[in-house]
Amino acid sequence: MRATSRLPCLTAAAALLALAAACSSDSATAPDPYRAADSTLDRAGYARPGVHVQLGAPQPLGHGTVRTYVALDAQNGNAPFEIGVALSADALDGLPSDGAMQMVLLPLPEHAPAPYQFAEVDWNPQGHPPPGVYTVPHFDFHFYTVPQAARDAILPSDPQFAAKANDLPTGDVVPPFYVVPGVPAEQAVPMMGVHWFDTRSPELQGMLGHPEAYHPFTKTFIYGSWNGAFTFLEPMVTREYLLTHPDDVASISVPQRYAQPGDYPTAYRVTYDPQVREYLVGLTSLVARQ
């Protein structure tokens, strides 16, 4: 998400969100099918026999670097089972503490699965609205399923900007528990689109009338749409949470059907690898869908 024009209607839409709210968290532990005692990452990829990791070109971030990766199962026809972003440990140092969002566009490795086109990492030094929810320093990790040119064309100067924002996907392509708060065109972010939120997310429970289930934002998972189609998947993670060196794989809500064939996650990863001093944030447990 971007630091401007963020969700002005979220609080006003709390009643709408509450209709779909379920207080279970998206942070429930998910199966991690490739984790084993010997599955630690090394510089060339996963150490476990039969698993190959391809790395994207590194880009500077903070005092370190950030790059994409894709993990392939060589014992299963090189089927992809994870696509993600790796940040070197020193990438979390030397980041600006004020000012606008910092954006880094990342190419994907050669064998990245469909439908992913490119990734984008955003550093939000002061977070973004709504106040008291996401207004803490954090990273957004966008995995786009449309070309960059299509993403770049999402601009308020487009005469159809509002119409395209308000054209939401419907039916069985919408993940359960996910909703758009308020009027989509009023929360649409230029060069991104409309953000969908999981009503089970702990950080939203205070405004949804479930204070006993509230927990401050550490990580969450968002879907994004534009002009009638879903266009990105987005883990958001605070810098403070990454610094705890988490080892977390969390289930996500998935739709019954996808408009585009490809490999889609059933969970997302937020982990730290002490051996190579990298933070990994990725879409994992990929399943081929037609």
Short mmCIF file of the C-alpha atoms (twelve columns), coordinates in Angstrom:
data_MODEL
# 
_entry.id   MODEL 
# 
loop_
_atom_site.group_PDB 
_atom_site.id 
_atom_site.type_symbol 
_atom_site.label_atom_id 
_atom_site.label_alt_id 
_atom_site.label_comp_id 
_atom_site.label_asym_id 
_atom_site.label_seq_id 
_atom_site.Cartn_x 
_atom_site.Cartn_y 
_atom_site.Cartn_z 
_atom_site.pdbx_PDB_model_num 
ATOM 1   C CA . MET A 1   0.000   0.000   0.000   1 
ATOM 2   C CA . ARG A 2   1.022   3.589   -0.569  1 
ATOM 3   C CA . ALA A 3   1.296   6.308   2.043   1 
ATOM 4   C CA . THR A 4   -1.247  8.605   0.395   1 
ATOM 5   C CA . SER A 5   -5.028  8.315   -0.028  1 
ATOM 6   C CA . ARG A 6   -5.260  5.319   2.299   1 
ATOM 7   C CA . LEU A 7   -8.637  3.943   3.329   1 
ATOM 8   C CA . PRO A 8   -10.372 7.114   4.546   1 
ATOM 9   C CA . CYS A 9   -13.609 5.174   4.916   1 
ATOM 10  C CA . LEU A 10  -12.357 2.226   6.938   1 
ATOM 11  C CA . THR A 11  -13.701 3.408   10.299  1 
ATOM 12  C CA . ALA A 12  -17.023 4.425   8.740   1 
ATOM 13  C CA . ALA A 13  -17.271 0.984   7.183   1 
ATOM 14  C CA . ALA A 14  -16.746 -0.896  10.441  1 
ATOM 15  C CA . ALA A 15  -20.377 -1.995  10.537  1 
ATOM 16  C CA . LEU A 16  -20.056 -3.418  7.030   1 
ATOM 17  C CA . LEU A 17  -16.876 -5.247  7.937   1 
ATOM 18  C CA . ALA A 18  -18.428 -6.598  11.101  1 
ATOM 19  C CA . LEU A 19  -21.048 -8.444  9.072   1 
ATOM 20  C CA . ALA A 20  -18.300 -10.629 7.666   1 
ATOM 21  C CA . ALA A 21  -15.986 -10.608 10.671  1 
ATOM 22  C CA . ALA A 22  -14.750 -13.802 12.211  1 
ATOM 23  C CA . CYS A 23  -12.418 -13.423 15.110  1 
ATOM 24  C CA . SER A 24  -9.997  -16.175 14.195  1 
ATOM 25  C CA . SER A 25  -6.619  -14.830 13.086  1 
ATOM 26  C CA . ASP A 26  -4.877  -15.220 9.741   1 
ATOM 27  C CA . SER A 27  -1.758  -15.995 11.729  1 
ATOM 28  C CA . ALA A 28  -2.777  -19.572 12.436  1 
ATOM 29  C CA . THR A 29  0.066   -21.961 11.819  1 
ATOM 30  C CA . ALA A 30  0.001   -23.409 8.301   1 
ATOM 31  C CA . PRO A 31  1.643   -26.550 6.987   1 
ATOM 32  C CA . ASP A 32  5.176   -25.962 5.778   1 
ATOM 33  C CA . PRO A 33  5.640   -28.862 3.359   1 
ATOM 34  C CA . TYR A 34  9.323   -28.381 2.636   1 
ATOM 35  C CA . ARG A 35  10.621  -27.467 6.080   1 
ATOM 36  C CA . ALA A 36  12.803  -30.156 7.606   1 
ATOM 37  C CA . ALA A 37  15.903  -30.331 9.737   1 
ATOM 38  C CA . ASP A 38  18.084  -29.918 6.650   1 
ATOM 39  C CA . SER A 39  15.996  -27.296 4.797   1 
ATOM 40  C CA . THR A 40  17.937  -24.187 5.805   1 
ATOM 41  C CA . LEU A 41  18.698  -21.769 2.997   1 
ATOM 42  C CA . ASP A 42  22.273  -21.483 1.835   1 
ATOM 43  C CA . ARG A 43  23.788  -19.025 -0.649  1 
ATOM 44  C CA . ALA A 44  22.897  -21.222 -3.617  1 
ATOM 45  C CA . GLY A 45  19.400  -22.107 -2.439  1 
ATOM 46  C CA . TYR A 46  17.666  -24.599 -0.189  1 
ATOM 47  C CA . ALA A 47  20.051  -27.129 1.271   1 
ATOM 48  C CA . ARG A 48  17.489  -29.901 1.169   1 
ATOM 49  C CA . PRO A 49  18.248  -32.307 -1.701  1 
ATOM 50  C CA . GLY A 50  15.962  -31.863 -4.670  1 
ATOM 51  C CA . VAL A 51  15.036  -28.240 -3.958  1 
ATOM 52  C CA . HIS A 52  16.397  -25.485 -6.157  1 
ATOM 53  C CA . VAL A 53  16.151  -21.757 -5.557  1 
ATOM 54  C CA . GLN A 54  16.523  -19.129 -8.249  1 
ATOM 55  C CA . LEU A 55  17.350  -15.578 -7.235  1 
ATOM 56  C CA . GLY A 56  16.361  -12.301 -8.855  1 
ATOM 57  C CA . ALA A 57  18.732  -9.386  -9.357  1 
ATOM 58  C CA . PRO A 58  19.455  -7.610  -6.038  1 
ATOM 59  C CA . GLN A 59  18.466  -3.973  -5.552  1 
ATOM 60  C CA . PRO A 60  19.721  -1.612  -2.834  1 
ATOM 61  C CA . LEU A 61  17.572  -1.054  0.245   1 
ATOM 62  C CA . GLY A 62  18.757  0.581   3.447   1 
ATOM 63  C CA . HIS A 63  22.334  -0.519  4.102   1 
ATOM 64  C CA . GLY A 64  21.693  -3.820  2.333   1 
ATOM 65  C CA . THR A 65  19.882  -5.380  -0.574  1 
ATOM 66  C CA . VAL A 66  16.535  -6.906  -1.500  1 
ATOM 67  C CA . ARG A 67  15.846  -9.496  -4.190  1 
ATOM 68  C CA . THR A 68  13.172  -11.927 -5.296  1 
ATOM 69  C CA . TYR A 69  13.434  -15.698 -5.219  1 
ATOM 70  C CA . VAL A 70  11.488  -18.728 -6.389  1 
ATOM 71  C CA . ALA A 71  11.815  -22.192 -4.849  1 
ATOM 72  C CA . LEU A 72  11.368  -25.192 -7.159  1 
ATOM 73  C CA . ASP A 73  10.920  -28.859 -6.287  1 
ATOM 74  C CA . ALA A 74  13.334  -30.714 -8.589  1 
ATOM 75  C CA . GLN A 75  11.881  -34.039 -7.466  1 
ATOM 76  C CA . ASN A 76  8.470   -32.974 -8.740  1 
ATOM 77  C CA . GLY A 77  9.284   -31.675 -12.203 1 
ATOM 78  C CA . ASN A 78  10.637  -28.351 -10.878 1 
ATOM 79  C CA . ALA A 79  7.166   -27.438 -9.669  1 
ATOM 80  C CA . PRO A 80  7.276   -24.080 -7.843  1 
ATOM 81  C CA . PHE A 81  6.214   -24.104 -4.223  1 
ATOM 82  C CA . GLU A 82  7.256   -20.619 -3.069  1 
ATOM 83  C CA . ILE A 83  7.865   -17.173 -4.533  1 
ATOM 84  C CA . GLY A 84  9.086   -14.401 -2.315  1 
ATOM 85  C CA . VAL A 85  11.371  -11.534 -1.403  1 
ATOM 86  C CA . ALA A 86  14.617  -11.854 0.562   1 
ATOM 87  C CA . LEU A 87  15.997  -8.866  2.463   1 
ATOM 88  C CA . SER A 88  19.546  -8.925  3.768   1 
ATOM 89  C CA . ALA A 89  19.725  -8.252  7.502   1 
ATOM 90  C CA . ASP A 90  21.323  -4.834  6.995   1 
ATOM 91  C CA . ALA A 91  18.509  -3.784  4.639   1 
ATOM 92  C CA . LEU A 92  16.535  -2.944  7.786   1 
ATOM 93  C CA . ASP A 93  19.206  -0.424  8.830   1 
ATOM 94  C CA . GLY A 94  19.725  3.003   7.299   1 
ATOM 95  C CA . LEU A 95  16.119  3.348   6.159   1 
ATOM 96  C CA . PRO A 96  14.576  6.830   6.160   1 
ATOM 97  C CA . SER A 97  12.540  7.488   9.282   1 
ATOM 98  C CA . ASP A 98  10.312  10.182  7.825   1 
ATOM 99  C CA . GLY A 99  9.065   11.398  4.473   1 
ATOM 100 C CA . ALA A 100 7.293   9.599   1.669   1 
ATOM 101 C CA . MET A 101 7.153   5.913   0.956   1 
ATOM 102 C CA . GLN A 102 10.246  4.374   -0.645  1 
ATOM 103 C CA . MET A 103 9.432   2.005   -3.505  1 
ATOM 104 C CA . VAL A 104 11.677  -0.707  -4.981  1 
ATOM 105 C CA . LEU A 105 10.616  -2.598  -8.123  1 
ATOM 106 C CA . LEU A 106 12.014  -6.107  -8.394  1 
ATOM 107 C CA . PRO A 107 12.294  -8.412  -11.411 1 
ATOM 108 C CA . LEU A 108 11.396  -12.042 -10.884 1 
ATOM 109 C CA . PRO A 109 13.715  -15.001 -11.505 1 
ATOM 110 C CA . GLU A 110 13.553  -16.718 -14.889 1 
ATOM 111 C CA . HIS A 111 11.432  -19.623 -13.679 1 
ATOM 112 C CA . ALA A 112 8.969   -17.641 -11.600 1 
ATOM 113 C CA . PRO A 113 5.537   -19.228 -12.044 1 
ATOM 114 C CA . ALA A 114 2.487   -17.703 -13.678 1 
ATOM 115 C CA . PRO A 115 0.689   -15.436 -13.078 1 
ATOM 116 C CA . TYR A 116 3.330   -13.313 -11.309 1 
ATOM 117 C CA . GLN A 117 4.830   -10.492 -13.380 1 
ATOM 118 C CA . PHE A 118 7.020   -8.532  -10.952 1 
ATOM 119 C CA . ALA A 119 7.319   -7.629  -7.280  1 
ATOM 120 C CA . GLU A 120 7.374   -4.330  -5.453  1 
ATOM 121 C CA . VAL A 121 8.648   -3.629  -1.945  1 
ATOM 122 C CA . ASP A 122 7.499   -0.418  -0.261  1 
ATOM 123 C CA . TRP A 123 9.051   0.992   2.893   1 
ATOM 124 C CA . ASN A 124 6.529   3.137   4.796   1 
ATOM 125 C CA . PRO A 125 8.529   4.993   7.475   1 
ATOM 126 C CA . GLN A 126 5.420   6.466   9.092   1 
ATOM 127 C CA . GLY A 127 2.931   3.848   8.019   1 
ATOM 128 C CA . HIS A 128 -0.365  4.924   6.491   1 
ATOM 129 C CA . PRO A 129 -4.022  5.336   7.480   1 
ATOM 130 C CA . PRO A 130 -6.210  4.335   9.152   1 
ATOM 131 C CA . PRO A 131 -4.775  5.892   12.327  1 
ATOM 132 C CA . GLY A 132 -3.970  3.441   15.052  1 
ATOM 133 C CA . VAL A 133 -3.910  0.432   12.730  1 
ATOM 134 C CA . TYR A 134 -1.198  0.641   10.084  1 
ATOM 135 C CA . THR A 135 0.463   3.891   11.180  1 
ATOM 136 C CA . VAL A 136 3.704   2.199   12.231  1 
ATOM 137 C CA . PRO A 137 6.895   1.710   10.170  1 
ATOM 138 C CA . HIS A 138 6.376   -1.288  7.930   1 
ATOM 139 C CA . PHE A 139 7.030   -2.936  4.566   1 
ATOM 140 C CA . ASP A 140 4.513   -3.780  1.861   1 
ATOM 141 C CA . PHE A 141 5.384   -6.735  -0.372  1 
ATOM 142 C CA . HIS A 142 3.348   -6.639  -3.594  1 
ATOM 143 C CA . PHE A 143 3.319   -9.589  -5.963  1 
ATOM 144 C CA . TYR A 144 1.639   -8.339  -9.138  1 
ATOM 145 C CA . THR A 145 -0.238  -10.590 -11.536 1 
ATOM 146 C CA . VAL A 146 -0.474  -7.867  -14.223 1 
ATOM 147 C CA . PRO A 147 2.320   -6.244  -16.259 1 
ATOM 148 C CA . GLN A 148 3.999   -3.166  -14.826 1 
ATOM 149 C CA . ALA A 149 2.537   -1.022  -17.618 1 
ATOM 150 C CA . ALA A 150 -0.976  -1.926  -16.468 1 
ATOM 151 C CA . ARG A 151 -0.114  -1.103  -12.875 1 
ATOM 152 C CA . ASP A 152 1.514   2.202   -13.908 1 
ATOM 153 C CA . ALA A 153 -1.676  3.206   -15.756 1 
ATOM 154 C CA . ILE A 154 -3.735  3.239   -12.531 1 
ATOM 155 C CA . LEU A 155 -3.804  7.023   -12.246 1 
ATOM 156 C CA . PRO A 156 -6.460  9.540   -11.141 1 
ATOM 157 C CA . SER A 157 -5.938  11.314  -14.470 1 
ATOM 158 C CA . ASP A 158 -7.680  8.373   -16.147 1 
ATOM 159 C CA . PRO A 159 -11.292 9.526   -16.829 1 
ATOM 160 C CA . GLN A 160 -12.400 5.999   -15.883 1 
ATOM 161 C CA . PHE A 161 -10.416 5.887   -12.644 1 
ATOM 162 C CA . ALA A 162 -13.472 5.826   -10.355 1 
ATOM 163 C CA . ALA A 163 -15.388 3.388   -12.542 1 
ATOM 164 C CA . LYS A 164 -12.460 0.975   -12.708 1 
ATOM 165 C CA . ALA A 165 -11.928 1.180   -8.939  1 
ATOM 166 C CA . ASN A 166 -15.607 0.554   -8.223  1 
ATOM 167 C CA . ASP A 167 -15.678 -2.447  -10.591 1 
ATOM 168 C CA . LEU A 168 -14.924 -5.090  -7.964  1 
ATOM 169 C CA . PRO A 169 -14.502 -8.807  -8.605  1 
ATOM 170 C CA . THR A 170 -17.515 -10.781 -7.429  1 
ATOM 171 C CA . GLY A 171 -18.606 -14.349 -6.859  1 
ATOM 172 C CA . ASP A 172 -16.328 -17.319 -6.335  1 
ATOM 173 C CA . VAL A 173 -13.103 -15.463 -7.213  1 
ATOM 174 C CA . VAL A 174 -13.407 -13.454 -3.978  1 
ATOM 175 C CA . PRO A 175 -11.577 -15.018 -1.002  1 
ATOM 176 C CA . PRO A 176 -13.829 -15.676 2.011   1 
ATOM 177 C CA . PHE A 177 -13.684 -13.032 4.769   1 
ATOM 178 C CA . TYR A 178 -12.199 -10.395 2.416   1 
ATOM 179 C CA . VAL A 179 -14.052 -7.115  1.863   1 
ATOM 180 C CA . VAL A 180 -13.403 -3.616  0.577   1 
ATOM 181 C CA . PRO A 181 -14.265 -1.000  3.186   1 
ATOM 182 C CA . GLY A 182 -16.250 2.021   2.073   1 
ATOM 183 C CA . VAL A 183 -16.396 3.276   -1.510  1 
ATOM 184 C CA . PRO A 184 -13.642 1.623   -3.572  1 
ATOM 185 C CA . ALA A 185 -12.911 4.751   -5.617  1 
ATOM 186 C CA . GLU A 186 -12.318 6.734   -2.419  1 
ATOM 187 C CA . GLN A 187 -9.686  4.320   -1.114  1 
ATOM 188 C CA . ALA A 188 -8.054  3.389   -4.443  1 
ATOM 189 C CA . VAL A 189 -4.311  4.048   -4.434  1 
ATOM 190 C CA . PRO A 190 -2.656  5.373   -7.605  1 
ATOM 191 C CA . MET A 191 -0.347  2.867   -9.311  1 
ATOM 192 C CA . MET A 192 -1.777  0.123   -7.075  1 
ATOM 193 C CA . GLY A 193 -5.536  -0.125  -6.993  1 
ATOM 194 C CA . VAL A 194 -8.119  -1.186  -4.416  1 
ATOM 195 C CA . HIS A 195 -7.132  -3.063  -1.258  1 
ATOM 196 C CA . TRP A 196 -9.184  -5.904  0.234   1 
ATOM 197 C CA . PHE A 197 -8.882  -6.712  3.943   1 
ATOM 198 C CA . ASP A 198 -9.393  -9.914  5.898   1 
ATOM 199 C CA . THR A 199 -12.029 -9.214  8.523   1 
ATOM 200 C CA . ARG A 200 -10.378 -11.798 10.797  1 
ATOM 201 C CA . SER A 201 -7.153  -9.776  11.038  1 
ATOM 202 C CA . PRO A 202 -6.340  -9.070  14.698  1 
ATOM 203 C CA . GLU A 203 -5.402  -5.425  14.077  1 
ATOM 204 C CA . LEU A 204 -8.934  -4.685  12.781  1 
ATOM 205 C CA . GLN A 205 -10.856 -6.209  15.680  1 
ATOM 206 C CA . GLY A 206 -10.880 -3.067  17.813  1 
ATOM 207 C CA . MET A 207 -12.820 -1.100  15.215  1 
ATOM 208 C CA . LEU A 208 -14.994 -4.112  14.469  1 
ATOM 209 C CA . GLY A 209 -16.285 -4.245  18.031  1 
ATOM 210 C CA . HIS A 210 -14.213 -7.222  19.200  1 
ATOM 211 C CA . PRO A 211 -11.650 -5.635  21.542  1 
ATOM 212 C CA . GLU A 212 -10.915 -8.975  23.211  1 
ATOM 213 C CA . ALA A 213 -9.534  -10.245 19.880  1 
ATOM 214 C CA . TYR A 214 -7.506  -7.123  19.066  1 
ATOM 215 C CA . HIS A 215 -3.752  -7.313  18.682  1 
ATOM 216 C CA . PRO A 216 -1.525  -4.540  17.287  1 
ATOM 217 C CA . PHE A 217 -0.465  -4.894  13.673  1 
ATOM 218 C CA . THR A 218 2.629   -7.012  13.123  1 
ATOM 219 C CA . LYS A 219 1.781   -8.702  9.828   1 
ATOM 220 C CA . THR A 220 -1.261  -9.124  7.640   1 
ATOM 221 C CA . PHE A 221 -2.249  -10.312 4.175   1 
ATOM 222 C CA . ILE A 222 -4.087  -8.208  1.573   1 
ATOM 223 C CA . TYR A 223 -5.508  -8.800  -1.888  1 
ATOM 224 C CA . GLY A 224 -5.693  -6.030  -4.487  1 
ATOM 225 C CA . SER A 225 -7.986  -5.465  -7.450  1 
ATOM 226 C CA . TRP A 226 -8.550  -3.160  -10.384 1 
ATOM 227 C CA . ASN A 227 -11.151 -2.947  -13.135 1 
ATOM 228 C CA . GLY A 228 -12.978 -6.117  -12.205 1 
ATOM 229 C CA . ALA A 229 -9.985  -8.382  -11.562 1 
ATOM 230 C CA . PHE A 230 -7.596  -9.219  -8.744  1 
ATOM 231 C CA . THR A 231 -4.170  -7.836  -9.614  1 
ATOM 232 C CA . PHE A 232 -1.834  -8.377  -6.645  1 
ATOM 233 C CA . LEU A 233 -1.242  -10.305 -3.434  1 
ATOM 234 C CA . GLU A 234 0.366   -8.400  -0.568  1 
ATOM 235 C CA . PRO A 235 1.867   -9.410  2.752   1 
ATOM 236 C CA . MET A 236 2.461   -6.370  4.994   1 
ATOM 237 C CA . VAL A 237 4.989   -6.706  7.828   1 
ATOM 238 C CA . THR A 238 6.296   -4.239  10.397  1 
ATOM 239 C CA . ARG A 239 10.007  -3.606  10.737  1 
ATOM 240 C CA . GLU A 240 9.697   -4.235  14.482  1 
ATOM 241 C CA . TYR A 241 8.255   -7.692  13.878  1 
ATOM 242 C CA . LEU A 242 10.999  -8.627  11.410  1 
ATOM 243 C CA . LEU A 243 13.595  -7.648  14.007  1 
ATOM 244 C CA . THR A 244 12.209  -10.340 16.330  1 
ATOM 245 C CA . HIS A 245 13.559  -12.881 13.795  1 
ATOM 246 C CA . PRO A 246 10.207  -14.635 13.321  1 
ATOM 247 C CA . ASP A 247 9.727   -18.157 12.035  1 
ATOM 248 C CA . ASP A 248 6.155   -17.916 10.857  1 
ATOM 249 C CA . VAL A 249 4.091   -19.524 8.098   1 
ATOM 250 C CA . ALA A 250 0.459   -18.384 8.236   1 
ATOM 251 C CA . SER A 251 -2.560  -19.710 6.361   1 
ATOM 252 C CA . ILE A 252 -4.505  -17.355 4.103   1 
ATOM 253 C CA . SER A 253 -8.052  -17.374 2.812   1 
ATOM 254 C CA . VAL A 254 -8.245  -18.503 -0.814  1 
ATOM 255 C CA . PRO A 255 -11.074 -18.237 -3.358  1 
ATOM 256 C CA . GLN A 256 -12.879 -21.180 -4.888  1 
ATOM 257 C CA . ARG A 257 -11.711 -20.157 -8.356  1 
ATOM 258 C CA . TYR A 258 -9.053  -17.960 -9.970  1 
ATOM 259 C CA . ALA A 259 -9.658  -15.940 -13.122 1 
ATOM 260 C CA . GLN A 260 -6.090  -16.597 -14.296 1 
ATOM 261 C CA . PRO A 261 -4.498  -20.046 -14.300 1 
ATOM 262 C CA . GLY A 262 -1.286  -20.329 -12.325 1 
ATOM 263 C CA . ASP A 263 0.279   -21.241 -8.993  1 
ATOM 264 C CA . TYR A 264 -1.390  -19.631 -5.993  1 
ATOM 265 C CA . PRO A 265 -0.471  -19.621 -2.294  1 
ATOM 266 C CA . THR A 266 -2.369  -21.164 0.558   1 
ATOM 267 C CA . ALA A 267 -0.039  -19.500 3.103   1 
ATOM 268 C CA . TYR A 268 2.549   -16.767 3.418   1 
ATOM 269 C CA . ARG A 269 5.975   -16.824 5.027   1 
ATOM 270 C CA . VAL A 270 7.647   -14.315 7.358   1 
ATOM 271 C CA . THR A 271 10.891  -15.885 8.570   1 
ATOM 272 C CA . TYR A 272 14.512  -15.078 9.310   1 
ATOM 273 C CA . ASP A 273 17.387  -17.290 8.209   1 
ATOM 274 C CA . PRO A 274 20.298  -16.771 10.638  1 
ATOM 275 C CA . GLN A 275 22.694  -18.799 8.501   1 
ATOM 276 C CA . VAL A 276 22.656  -16.315 5.622   1 
ATOM 277 C CA . ARG A 277 21.225  -13.369 7.627   1 
ATOM 278 C CA . GLU A 278 18.195  -12.860 5.393   1 
ATOM 279 C CA . TYR A 279 14.545  -12.102 6.054   1 
ATOM 280 C CA . LEU A 280 12.163  -14.055 3.801   1 
ATOM 281 C CA . VAL A 281 8.657   -12.839 3.021   1 
ATOM 282 C CA . GLY A 282 6.908   -14.975 0.475   1 
ATOM 283 C CA . LEU A 283 3.855   -16.678 -0.947  1 
ATOM 284 C CA . THR A 284 4.206   -20.343 -0.065  1 
ATOM 285 C CA . SER A 285 2.526   -23.732 -0.373  1 
ATOM 286 C CA . LEU A 286 1.754   -22.864 -3.996  1 
ATOM 287 C CA . VAL A 287 -0.956  -24.925 -5.672  1 
ATOM 288 C CA . ALA A 288 -1.503  -25.077 -9.447  1 
ATOM 289 C CA . ARG A 289 -4.974  -23.807 -10.316 1 
ATOM 290 C CA . GLN A 290 -6.687  -23.748 -13.705 1 
# 
